[in-house]
């Protein structure tokens, strides 16, 4: 029995070996093997590998990866991508036969990764099925659609004067320390309440800065990804970082999603490429940058787009950031980026130092596309805001020279100062559409603005927004969804704001409010009541702006005051004589006071001109 079983097993094994021998075909497998000749500052010179291609990944025997950036007759040059692994001369290198890629998917949301998709937050990545190449051609003209959908930033100055549309490329420029990162992080925080996925690319930033941004976005919620190549990473990783962030955004856009990519910043990216190019012994051009520096960024920025409906209708909005040196817009990298984007937002060091944050320079900033995508509610209310604000900035220059201004001009200056205070945005507190609508209604009504002291404008606007929101109820939520408002709704909201700003209501609110807020509200009410009993707010503002350079309003001398009092008494006496017998003596004086109030700032300005 056992002998029969052994014979059967032997026959089956013999048949299997015979079948394998018949199916076997001799093959020769070729594998290129290179050897490291030298390593210097993150760039390795490798001999062999004649079939290596530009941009191909290589791996060293210890597992360290490199990317081919230079091809010579008998050697290649590759940038190291792993700082933790030491590569020495004599190590063997082989080709991987693939370009750099990153795995993308829903598992990336809320995570911090490096440009090759390796986690930097200490947790494993799961659910990443798709391999996305870091570089790919930008969409063609037929694959794109017009930019029509708004991308709300929560920053009133941007949404009102320099609106951004989904699929647009808007450049953020400013000196070091002017709030560029704070501005773009606020924009990313605003997307937590929308359907936009935020991708923040940190290039050459400190690890502490990246950690703070991650904590901020995590606290705000929403969907976001951080691609980080800190300043102590190899220049090869810093070079790949923005392409990795764009590849992640393209993954979501291809599925009909909307993505916002922030490149912070491309000046550091250009420095990393200049460093690599000099190590590769390429000829230097302007400011020591290589000749292909323009192509380096143009092929990246061009990938931002609004896809057509046939491709799902997704979009990629790009906010590249660049650093200026002493405000020089004519520097090499800023001029390159300005020429390839759809507008720029310039941050001013002077405005930042004066406490106006975000420190947006309205004269140098522009959005060439977003106006077509601005929501109807904001477009209706902010139609003339930018021109009026720019006009105020010019007038303010003359006011600082100490020249005496006409009453109407002084009034415009005072209104402009309040609009500038209204455009300030607190850190990490982006505005929703209803809050922006309330502020724009205030900005379009000089009388309401002049009833508020300049230093109280932000607080009063916040309080008015909360009170108006409690009155309109669900309409505020509907405004956030569709961002449309009718003219009658605007007038009703304007009437409500005027009623809330009335001196009596202001005083009642200030007296009844608890704590420090109530005290401040009472102070504002008292100031408003004082203006209603005496001079109007417009008159006070006009005198304040028309004052000489010393800051005090020019007042008449004692002799002129006495003469004016005598003239007033004489006019009163003549009016009493001419009055009917049943009229009261004080009626003519009251009539004159009402007439003086009706004549407005123009008449008072003329009287001021006559005063010494």
Buried (B, 14 or more C-beta within 10 A) or exposed (E): EEEEEEEEEEEEEEEEEEEEEEEEEEEEEEEEEBEBBEBEEBBBBBBBBEEBEEBBBBBBEEEBBBBBBBEEEEBBBBBBBBEEEEBEEEBBBBBEEEBBBBBBBEBBBBBBBBBBBEEBBEEEBEEBEEEBBBBBEBBEEEEBBEBEBBBBBBBBBBBBBBBBBBBBBBBBBBBEEBBBBBBBBBBBBBBBBBEBBBBBBBBBBEBEBBBBBBEBBBEBEBBBBBBBBBBEBBBBBBBBBBBBBBBBBBBBBBEEBBBBBBBBBBBBBBBBBBBBBBBBEBEEBEEEBBEEBBEBBBBBBBBBBBBBEEBEBBBBBBBBBBBBEEBEEEBBBBEBBBEBBBBBBBBBBEBBEEEBBBBBBBEBBBBBBBBBBBBEBBBBBBEEBBEBBEEBEEBBEEBEEEEBBBBEBBBBBBBBBBBBBBBBBEBBEBBBBBBBBBBBBBBBBBEBBBBBBBEBBBBBBBBBBEBBBEEBEEBBEBBBEEBBBEEEBBEBBBEBBBEBBBBEBBBBBBEEBEEEEBEBBBBBBBBBBEBBEEBBBBBBBBBBBBBEEEEEBEEBEEEEEEEEEEEEEEEBEEBBEEBEEEEEEEEBBEEBEEEEEEEBBEBBBEEBEEEE
